[in-house]
Amino acid sequence: MLKWAIIFAVIALIAGALGFGGIAGASAGLAKILFVAFLVIAAVLFFMGRAAASRIGGG
């Protein structure tokens, strides 16, 4: 998911540099949404992993 966020951010930068405002805005918006979704999923999995490790006795 982070890979897609980076791809859409690059598309937005290129489109913005070439003057395609609508495409740049849409790509930037999609990149922001995907990046936030990546952060939320990563945080949830991090805390789930810590909870599982503490139940097993690993930390």
mmCIF file as Biopython writes it, N, C-alpha, C and O atoms, coordinates in Angstrom:
data_model
#
loop_
_atom_site.group_PDB
_atom_site.id
_atom_site.type_symbol
_atom_site.label_atom_id
_atom_site.label_alt_id
_atom_site.label_comp_id
_atom_site.label_asym_id
_atom_site.label_entity_id
_atom_site.label_seq_id
_atom_site.pdbx_PDB_ins_code
_atom_site.Cartn_x
_atom_site.Cartn_y
_atom_site.Cartn_z
_atom_site.occupancy
_atom_site.B_iso_or_equiv
_atom_site.auth_seq_id
_atom_site.auth_asym_id
_atom_site.pdbx_PDB_model_num
ATOM 1   N N  . MET A ? 1  ? 0.820  -1.178  0.000   1.0 0.0 1  A 1 
ATOM 2   C CA . MET A ? 1  ? 0.000  0.000   0.000   1.0 0.0 1  A 1 
ATOM 3   C C  . MET A ? 1  ? 0.873  1.254   0.000   1.0 0.0 1  A 1 
ATOM 4   O O  . MET A ? 1  ? 0.539  2.244   -0.651  1.0 0.0 1  A 1 
ATOM 5   N N  . LEU A ? 2  ? 1.974  1.212   0.719   1.0 0.0 2  A 1 
ATOM 6   C CA . LEU A ? 2  ? 2.884  2.354   0.720   1.0 0.0 2  A 1 
ATOM 7   C C  . LEU A ? 2  ? 3.462  2.554   -0.678  1.0 0.0 2  A 1 
ATOM 8   O O  . LEU A ? 2  ? 3.692  3.685   -1.108  1.0 0.0 2  A 1 
ATOM 9   N N  . LYS A ? 3  ? 3.695  1.450   -1.381  1.0 0.0 3  A 1 
ATOM 10  C CA . LYS A ? 3  ? 4.213  1.534   -2.743  1.0 0.0 3  A 1 
ATOM 11  C C  . LYS A ? 3  ? 3.250  2.302   -3.647  1.0 0.0 3  A 1 
ATOM 12  O O  . LYS A ? 3  ? 3.673  3.134   -4.450  1.0 0.0 3  A 1 
ATOM 13  N N  . TRP A ? 4  ? 1.950  2.019   -3.512  1.0 0.0 4  A 1 
ATOM 14  C CA . TRP A ? 4  ? 0.950  2.725   -4.315  1.0 0.0 4  A 1 
ATOM 15  C C  . TRP A ? 4  ? 0.866  4.200   -3.940  1.0 0.0 4  A 1 
ATOM 16  O O  . TRP A ? 4  ? 0.682  5.051   -4.811  1.0 0.0 4  A 1 
ATOM 17  N N  . ALA A ? 5  ? 0.999  4.509   -2.660  1.0 0.0 5  A 1 
ATOM 18  C CA . ALA A ? 5  ? 0.984  5.904   -2.233  1.0 0.0 5  A 1 
ATOM 19  C C  . ALA A ? 5  ? 2.154  6.666   -2.857  1.0 0.0 5  A 1 
ATOM 20  O O  . ALA A ? 5  ? 1.998  7.802   -3.304  1.0 0.0 5  A 1 
ATOM 21  N N  . ILE A ? 6  ? 3.322  6.031   -2.883  1.0 0.0 6  A 1 
ATOM 22  C CA . ILE A ? 6  ? 4.489  6.678   -3.486  1.0 0.0 6  A 1 
ATOM 23  C C  . ILE A ? 6  ? 4.299  6.848   -4.985  1.0 0.0 6  A 1 
ATOM 24  O O  . ILE A ? 6  ? 4.662  7.885   -5.541  1.0 0.0 6  A 1 
ATOM 25  N N  . ILE A ? 7  ? 3.735  5.842   -5.643  1.0 0.0 7  A 1 
ATOM 26  C CA . ILE A ? 7  ? 3.490  5.927   -7.088  1.0 0.0 7  A 1 
ATOM 27  C C  . ILE A ? 7  ? 2.547  7.082   -7.402  1.0 0.0 7  A 1 
ATOM 28  O O  . ILE A ? 7  ? 2.814  7.869   -8.310  1.0 0.0 7  A 1 
ATOM 29  N N  . PHE A ? 8  ? 1.431  7.194   -6.650  1.0 0.0 8  A 1 
ATOM 30  C CA . PHE A ? 8  ? 0.490  8.268   -6.912  1.0 0.0 8  A 1 
ATOM 31  C C  . PHE A ? 8  ? 1.073  9.630   -6.555  1.0 0.0 8  A 1 
ATOM 32  O O  . PHE A ? 8  ? 0.725  10.628  -7.187  1.0 0.0 8  A 1 
ATOM 33  N N  . ALA A ? 9  ? 1.954  9.694   -5.554  1.0 0.0 9  A 1 
ATOM 34  C CA . ALA A ? 9  ? 2.612  10.958  -5.234  1.0 0.0 9  A 1 
ATOM 35  C C  . ALA A ? 9  ? 3.537  11.391  -6.371  1.0 0.0 9  A 1 
ATOM 36  O O  . ALA A ? 9  ? 3.598  12.575  -6.704  1.0 0.0 9  A 1 
ATOM 37  N N  . VAL A ? 10 ? 4.254  10.443  -6.962  1.0 0.0 10 A 1 
ATOM 38  C CA . VAL A ? 10 ? 5.129  10.755  -8.098  1.0 0.0 10 A 1 
ATOM 39  C C  . VAL A ? 10 ? 4.298  11.202  -9.291  1.0 0.0 10 A 1 
ATOM 40  O O  . VAL A ? 10 ? 4.663  12.159  -9.974  1.0 0.0 10 A 1 
ATOM 41  N N  . ILE A ? 11 ? 3.185  10.521  -9.552  1.0 0.0 11 A 1 
ATOM 42  C CA . ILE A ? 11 ? 2.296  10.926  -10.645 1.0 0.0 11 A 1 
ATOM 43  C C  . ILE A ? 11 ? 1.790  12.343  -10.414 1.0 0.0 11 A 1 
ATOM 44  O O  . ILE A ? 11 ? 1.718  13.139  -11.350 1.0 0.0 11 A 1 
ATOM 45  N N  . ALA A ? 12 ? 1.439  12.659  -9.168  1.0 0.0 12 A 1 
ATOM 46  C CA . ALA A ? 12 ? 0.951  14.004  -8.849  1.0 0.0 12 A 1 
ATOM 47  C C  . ALA A ? 12 ? 2.036  15.050  -9.073  1.0 0.0 12 A 1 
ATOM 48  O O  . ALA A ? 12 ? 1.758  16.131  -9.591  1.0 0.0 12 A 1 
ATOM 49  N N  . LEU A ? 13 ? 3.272  14.735  -8.686  1.0 0.0 13 A 1 
ATOM 50  C CA . LEU A ? 13 ? 4.369  15.683  -8.890  1.0 0.0 13 A 1 
ATOM 51  C C  . LEU A ? 13 ? 4.635  15.925  -10.379 1.0 0.0 13 A 1 
ATOM 52  O O  . LEU A ? 13 ? 4.831  17.063  -10.807 1.0 0.0 13 A 1 
ATOM 53  N N  . ILE A ? 14 ? 4.639  14.853  -11.154 1.0 0.0 14 A 1 
ATOM 54  C CA . ILE A ? 14 ? 4.887  14.981  -12.590 1.0 0.0 14 A 1 
ATOM 55  C C  . ILE A ? 14 ? 3.745  15.740  -13.255 1.0 0.0 14 A 1 
ATOM 56  O O  . ILE A ? 14 ? 3.980  16.638  -14.064 1.0 0.0 14 A 1 
ATOM 57  N N  . ALA A ? 15 ? 2.517  15.383  -12.916 1.0 0.0 15 A 1 
ATOM 58  C CA . ALA A ? 15 ? 1.365  16.062  -13.509 1.0 0.0 15 A 1 
ATOM 59  C C  . ALA A ? 15 ? 1.328  17.534  -13.104 1.0 0.0 15 A 1 
ATOM 60  O O  . ALA A ? 15 ? 0.971  18.394  -13.910 1.0 0.0 15 A 1 
ATOM 61  N N  . GLY A ? 16 ? 1.692  17.821  -11.867 1.0 0.0 16 A 1 
ATOM 62  C CA . GLY A ? 16 ? 1.723  19.210  -11.425 1.0 0.0 16 A 1 
ATOM 63  C C  . GLY A ? 16 ? 2.791  20.008  -12.157 1.0 0.0 16 A 1 
ATOM 64  O O  . GLY A ? 16 ? 2.576  21.170  -12.501 1.0 0.0 16 A 1 
ATOM 65  N N  . ALA A ? 17 ? 3.941  19.387  -12.395 1.0 0.0 17 A 1 
ATOM 66  C CA . ALA A ? 17 ? 5.018  20.069  -13.109 1.0 0.0 17 A 1 
ATOM 67  C C  . ALA A ? 17 ? 4.647  20.339  -14.566 1.0 0.0 17 A 1 
ATOM 68  O O  . ALA A ? 17 ? 5.082  21.332  -15.148 1.0 0.0 17 A 1 
ATOM 69  N N  . LEU A ? 18 ? 3.849  19.456  -15.145 1.0 0.0 18 A 1 
ATOM 70  C CA . LEU A ? 18 ? 3.443  19.628  -16.539 1.0 0.0 18 A 1 
ATOM 71  C C  . LEU A ? 18 ? 2.193  20.489  -16.689 1.0 0.0 18 A 1 
ATOM 72  O O  . LEU A ? 18 ? 1.794  20.803  -17.811 1.0 0.0 18 A 1 
ATOM 73  N N  . GLY A ? 19 ? 1.574  20.871  -15.588 1.0 0.0 19 A 1 
ATOM 74  C CA . GLY A ? 19 ? 0.433  21.775  -15.661 1.0 0.0 19 A 1 
ATOM 75  C C  . GLY A ? 19 ? -0.926 21.099  -15.697 1.0 0.0 19 A 1 
ATOM 76  O O  . GLY A ? 19 ? -1.925 21.758  -15.986 1.0 0.0 19 A 1 
ATOM 77  N N  . PHE A ? 20 ? -0.995 19.818  -15.416 1.0 0.0 20 A 1 
ATOM 78  C CA . PHE A ? 20 ? -2.273 19.116  -15.387 1.0 0.0 20 A 1 
ATOM 79  C C  . PHE A ? 20 ? -2.823 19.182  -13.962 1.0 0.0 20 A 1 
ATOM 80  O O  . PHE A ? 20 ? -2.618 18.260  -13.172 1.0 0.0 20 A 1 
ATOM 81  N N  . GLY A ? 21 ? -3.510 20.255  -13.639 1.0 0.0 21 A 1 
ATOM 82  C CA . GLY A ? 21 ? -3.963 20.498  -12.269 1.0 0.0 21 A 1 
ATOM 83  C C  . GLY A ? 21 ? -4.942 19.463  -11.742 1.0 0.0 21 A 1 
ATOM 84  O O  . GLY A ? 21 ? -4.811 19.017  -10.602 1.0 0.0 21 A 1 
ATOM 85  N N  . GLY A ? 22 ? -5.910 19.077  -12.541 1.0 0.0 22 A 1 
ATOM 86  C CA . GLY A ? 22 ? -6.918 18.123  -12.089 1.0 0.0 22 A 1 
ATOM 87  C C  . GLY A ? 22 ? -6.339 16.756  -11.788 1.0 0.0 22 A 1 
ATOM 88  O O  . GLY A ? 22 ? -6.658 16.147  -10.767 1.0 0.0 22 A 1 
ATOM 89  N N  . ILE A ? 23 ? -5.491 16.278  -12.678 1.0 0.0 23 A 1 
ATOM 90  C CA . ILE A ? 23 ? -4.869 14.974  -12.487 1.0 0.0 23 A 1 
ATOM 91  C C  . ILE A ? 23 ? -3.932 15.013  -11.285 1.0 0.0 23 A 1 
ATOM 92  O O  . ILE A ? 23 ? -3.880 14.066  -10.499 1.0 0.0 23 A 1 
ATOM 93  N N  . ALA A ? 24 ? -3.192 16.111  -11.145 1.0 0.0 24 A 1 
ATOM 94  C CA . ALA A ? 24 ? -2.259 16.233  -10.025 1.0 0.0 24 A 1 
ATOM 95  C C  . ALA A ? 24 ? -3.010 16.247  -8.699  1.0 0.0 24 A 1 
ATOM 96  O O  . ALA A ? 24 ? -2.592 15.603  -7.737  1.0 0.0 24 A 1 
ATOM 97  N N  . GLY A ? 25 ? -4.102 16.969  -8.650  1.0 0.0 25 A 1 
ATOM 98  C CA . GLY A ? 25 ? -4.890 17.025  -7.414  1.0 0.0 25 A 1 
ATOM 99  C C  . GLY A ? 25 ? -5.487 15.683  -7.046  1.0 0.0 25 A 1 
ATOM 100 O O  . GLY A ? 25 ? -5.474 15.287  -5.881  1.0 0.0 25 A 1 
ATOM 101 N N  . ALA A ? 26 ? -6.011 14.981  -8.044  1.0 0.0 26 A 1 
ATOM 102 C CA . ALA A ? 26 ? -6.613 13.673  -7.790  1.0 0.0 26 A 1 
ATOM 103 C C  . ALA A ? 26 ? -5.556 12.673  -7.335  1.0 0.0 26 A 1 
ATOM 104 O O  . ALA A ? 26 ? -5.786 11.906  -6.400  1.0 0.0 26 A 1 
ATOM 105 N N  . SER A ? 27 ? -4.404 12.680  -7.989  1.0 0.0 27 A 1 
ATOM 106 C CA . SER A ? 27 ? -3.340 11.752  -7.609  1.0 0.0 27 A 1 
ATOM 107 C C  . SER A ? 27 ? -2.793 12.071  -6.221  1.0 0.0 27 A 1 
ATOM 108 O O  . SER A ? 27 ? -2.504 11.164  -5.440  1.0 0.0 27 A 1 
ATOM 109 N N  . ALA A ? 28 ? -2.653 13.341  -5.921  1.0 0.0 28 A 1 
ATOM 110 C CA . ALA A ? 28 ? -2.162 13.724  -4.593  1.0 0.0 28 A 1 
ATOM 111 C C  . ALA A ? 28 ? -3.158 13.324  -3.512  1.0 0.0 28 A 1 
ATOM 112 O O  . ALA A ? 28 ? -2.763 12.848  -2.448  1.0 0.0 28 A 1 
ATOM 113 N N  . GLY A ? 29 ? -4.437 13.512  -3.779  1.0 0.0 29 A 1 
ATOM 114 C CA . GLY A ? 29 ? -5.462 13.106  -2.812  1.0 0.0 29 A 1 
ATOM 115 C C  . GLY A ? 29 ? -5.459 11.606  -2.573  1.0 0.0 29 A 1 
ATOM 116 O O  . GLY A ? 29 ? -5.564 11.151  -1.434  1.0 0.0 29 A 1 
ATOM 117 N N  . LEU A ? 30 ? -5.340 10.844  -3.643  1.0 0.0 30 A 1 
ATOM 118 C CA . LEU A ? 30 ? -5.307 9.395   -3.518  1.0 0.0 30 A 1 
ATOM 119 C C  . LEU A ? 30 ? -4.043 8.940   -2.791  1.0 0.0 30 A 1 
ATOM 120 O O  . LEU A ? 30 ? -4.090 8.003   -1.995  1.0 0.0 30 A 1 
ATOM 121 N N  . ALA A ? 31 ? -2.924 9.591   -3.058  1.0 0.0 31 A 1 
ATOM 122 C CA . ALA A ? 31 ? -1.678 9.239   -2.372  1.0 0.0 31 A 1 
ATOM 123 C C  . ALA A ? 31 ? -1.800 9.510   -0.875  1.0 0.0 31 A 1 
ATOM 124 O O  . ALA A ? 31 ? -1.325 8.715   -0.063  1.0 0.0 31 A 1 
ATOM 125 N N  . LYS A ? 32 ? -2.426 10.618  -0.503  1.0 0.0 32 A 1 
ATOM 126 C CA . LYS A ? 32 ? -2.616 10.938  0.916   1.0 0.0 32 A 1 
ATOM 127 C C  . LYS A ? 32 ? -3.486 9.887   1.603   1.0 0.0 32 A 1 
ATOM 128 O O  . LYS A ? 32 ? -3.172 9.437   2.706   1.0 0.0 32 A 1 
ATOM 129 N N  . ILE A ? 33 ? -4.576 9.501   0.948   1.0 0.0 33 A 1 
ATOM 130 C CA . ILE A ? 33 ? -5.488 8.507   1.524   1.0 0.0 33 A 1 
ATOM 131 C C  . ILE A ? 33 ? -4.772 7.172   1.711   1.0 0.0 33 A 1 
ATOM 132 O O  . ILE A ? 33 ? -4.889 6.550   2.767   1.0 0.0 33 A 1 
ATOM 133 N N  . LEU A ? 34 ? -4.035 6.728   0.697   1.0 0.0 34 A 1 
ATOM 134 C CA . LEU A ? 34 ? -3.329 5.456   0.786   1.0 0.0 34 A 1 
ATOM 135 C C  . LEU A ? 34 ? -2.244 5.495   1.847   1.0 0.0 34 A 1 
ATOM 136 O O  . LEU A ? 34 ? -2.024 4.499   2.537   1.0 0.0 34 A 1 
ATOM 137 N N  . PHE A ? 35 ? -1.555 6.633   1.994   1.0 0.0 35 A 1 
ATOM 138 C CA . PHE A ? 35 ? -0.502 6.740   2.991   1.0 0.0 35 A 1 
ATOM 139 C C  . PHE A ? 35 ? -1.080 6.676   4.399   1.0 0.0 35 A 1 
ATOM 140 O O  . PHE A ? 35 ? -0.522 6.010   5.271   1.0 0.0 35 A 1 
ATOM 141 N N  . VAL A ? 36 ? -2.185 7.360   4.622   1.0 0.0 36 A 1 
ATOM 142 C CA . VAL A ? 36 ? -2.828 7.317   5.940   1.0 0.0 36 A 1 
ATOM 143 C C  . VAL A ? 36 ? -3.331 5.905   6.235   1.0 0.0 36 A 1 
ATOM 144 O O  . VAL A ? 36 ? -3.195 5.419   7.358   1.0 0.0 36 A 1 
ATOM 145 N N  . ALA A ? 37 ? -3.910 5.251   5.237   1.0 0.0 37 A 1 
ATOM 146 C CA . ALA A ? 37 ? -4.377 3.878   5.427   1.0 0.0 37 A 1 
ATOM 147 C C  . ALA A ? 37 ? -3.204 2.958   5.767   1.0 0.0 37 A 1 
ATOM 148 O O  . ALA A ? 37 ? -3.328 2.082   6.622   1.0 0.0 37 A 1 
ATOM 149 N N  . PHE A ? 38 ? -2.069 3.156   5.099   1.0 0.0 38 A 1 
ATOM 150 C CA . PHE A ? 38 ? -0.872 2.373   5.404   1.0 0.0 38 A 1 
ATOM 151 C C  . PHE A ? 38 ? -0.439 2.590   6.850   1.0 0.0 38 A 1 
ATOM 152 O O  . PHE A ? 38 ? -0.130 1.628   7.554   1.0 0.0 38 A 1 
ATOM 153 N N  . LEU A ? 39 ? -0.414 3.834   7.297   1.0 0.0 39 A 1 
ATOM 154 C CA . LEU A ? 39 ? -0.002 4.123   8.668   1.0 0.0 39 A 1 
ATOM 155 C C  . LEU A ? 39 ? -0.942 3.490   9.690   1.0 0.0 39 A 1 
ATOM 156 O O  . LEU A ? 39 ? -0.487 2.956   10.701  1.0 0.0 39 A 1 
ATOM 157 N N  . VAL A ? 40 ? -2.236 3.543   9.436   1.0 0.0 40 A 1 
ATOM 158 C CA . VAL A ? 40 ? -3.209 2.967   10.368  1.0 0.0 40 A 1 
ATOM 159 C C  . VAL A ? 40 ? -3.028 1.453   10.444  1.0 0.0 40 A 1 
ATOM 160 O O  . VAL A ? 40 ? -2.987 0.885   11.536  1.0 0.0 40 A 1 
ATOM 161 N N  . ILE A ? 41 ? -2.920 0.802   9.289   1.0 0.0 41 A 1 
ATOM 162 C CA . ILE A ? 41 ? -2.757 -0.652  9.267   1.0 0.0 41 A 1 
ATOM 163 C C  . ILE A ? 41 ? -1.442 -1.056  9.926   1.0 0.0 41 A 1 
ATOM 164 O O  . ILE A ? 41 ? -1.399 -2.039  10.665  1.0 0.0 41 A 1 
ATOM 165 N N  . ALA A ? 42 ? -0.369 -0.308  9.667   1.0 0.0 42 A 1 
ATOM 166 C CA . ALA A ? 42 ? 0.925  -0.622  10.273  1.0 0.0 42 A 1 
ATOM 167 C C  . ALA A ? 42 ? 0.851  -0.485  11.793  1.0 0.0 42 A 1 
ATOM 168 O O  . ALA A ? 42 ? 1.404  -1.319  12.511  1.0 0.0 42 A 1 
ATOM 169 N N  . ALA A ? 43 ? 0.177  0.550   12.294  1.0 0.0 43 A 1 
ATOM 170 C CA . ALA A ? 43 ? 0.059  0.748   13.744  1.0 0.0 43 A 1 
ATOM 171 C C  . ALA A ? 43 ? -0.764 -0.371  14.380  1.0 0.0 43 A 1 
ATOM 172 O O  . ALA A ? 43 ? -0.406 -0.887  15.439  1.0 0.0 43 A 1 
ATOM 173 N N  . VAL A ? 44 ? -1.861 -0.739  13.734  1.0 0.0 44 A 1 
ATOM 174 C CA . VAL A ? 44 ? -2.702 -1.814  14.269  1.0 0.0 44 A 1 
ATOM 175 C C  . VAL A ? 44 ? -1.922 -3.124  14.327  1.0 0.0 44 A 1 
ATOM 176 O O  . VAL A ? 44 ? -1.971 -3.826  15.337  1.0 0.0 44 A 1 
ATOM 177 N N  . LEU A ? 45 ? -1.210 -3.458  13.266  1.0 0.0 45 A 1 
ATOM 178 C CA . LEU A ? 45 ? -0.440 -4.704  13.253  1.0 0.0 45 A 1 
ATOM 179 C C  . LEU A ? 45 ? 0.697  -4.666  14.266  1.0 0.0 45 A 1 
ATOM 180 O O  . LEU A ? 45 ? 1.021  -5.689  14.869  1.0 0.0 45 A 1 
ATOM 181 N N  . PHE A ? 46 ? 1.306  -3.503  14.459  1.0 0.0 46 A 1 
ATOM 182 C CA . PHE A ? 46 ? 2.369  -3.369  15.455  1.0 0.0 46 A 1 
ATOM 183 C C  . PHE A ? 46 ? 1.838  -3.676  16.850  1.0 0.0 46 A 1 
ATOM 184 O O  . PHE A ? 46 ? 2.448  -4.443  17.595  1.0 0.0 46 A 1 
ATOM 185 N N  . PHE A ? 47 ? 0.703  -3.079  17.204  1.0 0.0 47 A 1 
ATOM 186 C CA . PHE A ? 47 ? 0.151  -3.296  18.538  1.0 0.0 47 A 1 
ATOM 187 C C  . PHE A ? 47 ? -0.406 -4.708  18.713  1.0 0.0 47 A 1 
ATOM 188 O O  . PHE A ? 47 ? -0.357 -5.263  19.811  1.0 0.0 47 A 1 
ATOM 189 N N  . MET A ? 48 ? -0.938 -5.294  17.633  1.0 0.0 48 A 1 
ATOM 190 C CA . MET A ? 48 ? -1.391 -6.676  17.722  1.0 0.0 48 A 1 
ATOM 191 C C  . MET A ? 48 ? -0.204 -7.613  17.941  1.0 0.0 48 A 1 
ATOM 192 O O  . MET A ? 48 ? -0.304 -8.576  18.702  1.0 0.0 48 A 1 
ATOM 193 N N  . GLY A ? 49 ? 0.909  -7.334  17.282  1.0 0.0 49 A 1 
ATOM 194 C CA . GLY A ? 49 ? 2.107  -8.148  17.464  1.0 0.0 49 A 1 
ATOM 195 C C  . GLY A ? 49 ? 2.662  -8.035  18.871  1.0 0.0 49 A 1 
ATOM 196 O O  . GLY A ? 49 ? 3.097  -9.033  19.447  1.0 0.0 49 A 1 
ATOM 197 N N  . ARG A ? 50 ? 2.652  -6.838  19.430  1.0 0.0 50 A 1 
ATOM 198 C CA . ARG A ? 50 ? 3.130  -6.659  20.802  1.0 0.0 50 A 1 
ATOM 199 C C  . ARG A ? 50 ? 2.225  -7.371  21.795  1.0 0.0 50 A 1 
ATOM 200 O O  . ARG A ? 50 ? 2.703  -7.952  22.770  1.0 0.0 50 A 1 
ATOM 201 N N  . ALA A ? 51 ? 0.908  -7.328  21.547  1.0 0.0 51 A 1 
ATOM 202 C CA . ALA A ? 51 ? -0.031 -7.998  22.448  1.0 0.0 51 A 1 
ATOM 203 C C  . ALA A ? 51 ? 0.170  -9.520  22.386  1.0 0.0 51 A 1 
ATOM 204 O O  . ALA A ? 51 ? 0.141  -10.196 23.414  1.0 0.0 51 A 1 
ATOM 205 N N  . ALA A ? 52 ? 0.372  -10.045 21.180  1.0 0.0 52 A 1 
ATOM 206 C CA . ALA A ? 52 ? 0.587  -11.491 21.038  1.0 0.0 52 A 1 
ATOM 207 C C  . ALA A ? 52 ? 1.902  -11.898 21.689  1.0 0.0 52 A 1 
ATOM 208 O O  . ALA A ? 52 ? 1.979  -12.957 22.313  1.0 0.0 52 A 1 
ATOM 209 N N  . ALA A ? 53 ? 2.926  -11.083 21.556  1.0 0.0 53 A 1 
ATOM 210 C CA . ALA A ? 53 ? 4.219  -11.417 22.153  1.0 0.0 53 A 1 
ATOM 211 C C  . ALA A ? 53 ? 4.129  -11.398 23.685  1.0 0.0 53 A 1 
ATOM 212 O O  . ALA A ? 53 ? 4.754  -12.221 24.353  1.0 0.0 53 A 1 
ATOM 213 N N  . SER A ? 54 ? 3.363  -10.473 24.232  1.0 0.0 54 A 1 
ATOM 214 C CA . SER A ? 54 ? 3.261  -10.424 25.702  1.0 0.0 54 A 1 
ATOM 215 C C  . SER A ? 54 ? 2.445  -11.614 26.236  1.0 0.0 54 A 1 
ATOM 216 O O  . SER A ? 54 ? 2.687  -12.081 27.349  1.0 0.0 54 A 1 
ATOM 217 N N  . ARG A ? 55 ? 1.487  -12.099 25.449  1.0 0.0 55 A 1 
ATOM 218 C CA . ARG A ? 55 ? 0.720  -13.259 25.875  1.0 0.0 55 A 1 
ATOM 219 C C  . ARG A ? 55 ? 1.581  -14.522 25.857  1.0 0.0 55 A 1 
ATOM 220 O O  . ARG A ? 55 ? 1.418  -15.409 26.694  1.0 0.0 55 A 1 
ATOM 221 N N  . ILE A ? 56 ? 2.487  -14.589 24.903  1.0 0.0 56 A 1 
ATOM 222 C CA . ILE A ? 56 ? 3.366  -15.750 24.782  1.0 0.0 56 A 1 
ATOM 223 C C  . ILE A ? 56 ? 4.455  -15.688 25.837  1.0 0.0 56 A 1 
ATOM 224 O O  . ILE A ? 56 ? 4.969  -16.720 26.268  1.0 0.0 56 A 1 
ATOM 225 N N  . GLY A ? 57 ? 4.807  -14.486 26.250  1.0 0.0 57 A 1 
ATOM 226 C CA . GLY A ? 57 ? 5.854  -14.330 27.246  1.0 0.0 57 A 1 
ATOM 227 C C  . GLY A ? 57 ? 7.123  -13.754 26.658  1.0 0.0 57 A 1 
ATOM 228 O O  . GLY A ? 57 ? 8.193  -13.831 27.261  1.0 0.0 57 A 1 
ATOM 229 N N  . GLY A ? 58 ? 6.997  -13.181 25.484  1.0 0.0 58 A 1 
ATOM 230 C CA . GLY A ? 58 ? 8.188  -12.656 24.842  1.0 0.0 58 A 1 
ATOM 231 C C  . GLY A ? 58 ? 8.470  -11.194 25.118  1.0 0.0 58 A 1 
ATOM 232 O O  . GLY A ? 58 ? 9.435  -10.655 24.576  1.0 0.0 58 A 1 
ATOM 233 N N  . GLY A ? 59 ? 7.688  -10.541 25.921  1.0 0.0 59 A 1 
ATOM 234 C CA . GLY A ? 59 ? 8.054  -9.162  26.115  1.0 0.0 59 A 1 
ATOM 235 C C  . GLY A ? 59 ? 7.070  -8.400  26.864  1.0 0.0 59 A 1 
ATOM 236 O O  . GLY A ? 59 ? 7.261  -7.207  27.099  1.0 0.0 59 A 1 
#
